[in-house]
Amino acid sequence: MRWAAFSCLLVPVVLVVYGTSFGGAAVATFGLFVVTAACLVLLRHSERTAARVRAEERLPSAHRRRHSRGAPAARRGCRTSDSASPHD
């Protein structure tokens, strides 16, 4: 971001030194500021979105937790009609 600010200040000076009018340099400066601001907004938005995605990847969803928890049905004591009791 520092280089963008530096460029926004340096470009008009160079334009004036090389013969561009002050009005032309002012328009160029305004355009550079607008483009720099838009890039900054898009960069911040991208960083927030990436951070949100990383945070969601770390936390398992409720659906995954529900199915990955515990043992299979036979080990939890659930019986089906074809399973025999260990005490039979």
C-alpha positions as CSV (number, residue, x, y, z in Angstrom):
1,M,0.0,0.0,0.0
2,R,2.9,2.3,0.6
3,W,4.1,1.9,-2.9
4,A,0.7,2.7,-4.2
5,A,0.6,6.0,-2.2
6,F,4.1,6.8,-3.3
7,S,3.2,6.2,-7.0
8,C,0.1,8.4,-6.6
9,L,2.3,11.2,-5.4
10,L,5.2,10.6,-7.8
11,V,3.4,10.2,-11.1
12,P,1.9,13.8,-11.1
13,V,5.2,15.3,-10.3
14,V,6.9,13.4,-13.1
15,L,4.0,14.3,-15.5
16,V,4.4,18.0,-14.7
17,V,8.2,17.8,-15.0
18,Y,7.9,16.3,-18.5
19,G,5.5,18.9,-19.7
20,T,2.0,17.8,-18.9
21,S,-0.3,20.5,-17.7
22,F,-1.3,20.8,-14.1
23,G,-4.9,19.9,-15.0
24,G,-3.8,16.7,-16.8
25,A,-1.6,15.8,-13.9
26,A,-4.5,16.4,-11.5
27,V,-6.8,14.1,-13.6
28,A,-4.1,11.4,-13.6
29,T,-3.7,11.7,-9.9
30,F,-7.4,11.4,-9.3
31,G,-7.5,8.4,-11.5
32,L,-4.7,6.7,-9.7
33,F,-6.3,7.4,-6.4
34,V,-9.6,5.9,-7.5
35,V,-7.8,2.7,-8.9
36,T,-5.7,2.4,-5.8
37,A,-8.8,2.7,-3.5
38,A,-10.7,0.2,-5.5
39,C,-7.8,-2.3,-5.3
40,L,-7.5,-1.8,-1.6
41,V,-11.2,-2.5,-1.1
42,L,-11.0,-5.6,-3.2
43,L,-7.9,-6.8,-1.4
44,R,-9.5,-6.4,2.0
45,H,-12.6,-8.1,0.9
46,S,-10.5,-11.0,-0.5
47,E,-8.6,-11.3,2.8
48,R,-11.8,-11.4,4.8
49,T,-13.3,-14.0,2.6
50,A,-10.2,-16.2,2.7
51,A,-10.1,-15.9,6.5
52,R,-13.8,-16.9,6.7
53,V,-13.2,-19.9,4.5
54,R,-10.2,-21.1,6.6
55,A,-12.2,-20.7,9.8
56,E,-15.1,-22.8,8.3
57,E,-12.7,-25.5,7.2
58,R,-11.3,-25.8,10.8
59,L,-14.8,-26.3,12.3
60,P,-16.5,-29.5,11.3
61,S,-20.1,-29.1,10.2
62,A,-22.9,-30.4,12.4
63,H,-23.7,-33.0,9.8
64,R,-20.1,-34.4,9.9
65,R,-20.0,-34.4,13.7
66,R,-23.2,-36.3,14.1
67,H,-22.2,-39.1,11.8
68,S,-18.5,-39.4,12.8
69,R,-19.2,-39.6,16.5
70,G,-19.5,-42.9,18.4
71,A,-19.2,-46.5,17.4
72,P,-21.2,-48.6,15.0
73,A,-24.7,-49.6,16.0
74,A,-23.7,-53.1,17.1
75,R,-21.1,-51.8,19.5
76,R,-23.5,-49.3,21.1
77,G,-25.8,-52.0,22.3
78,C,-28.4,-51.8,19.5
79,R,-29.7,-55.1,18.5
80,T,-31.3,-56.3,15.3
81,S,-33.5,-59.3,14.9
82,D,-30.7,-61.4,13.5
83,S,-28.0,-60.6,16.2
84,A,-27.7,-63.0,19.1
85,S,-27.2,-61.9,22.7
86,P,-23.8,-62.8,24.2
87,H,-25.8,-64.4,27.1
88,D,-27.7,-66.8,24.9
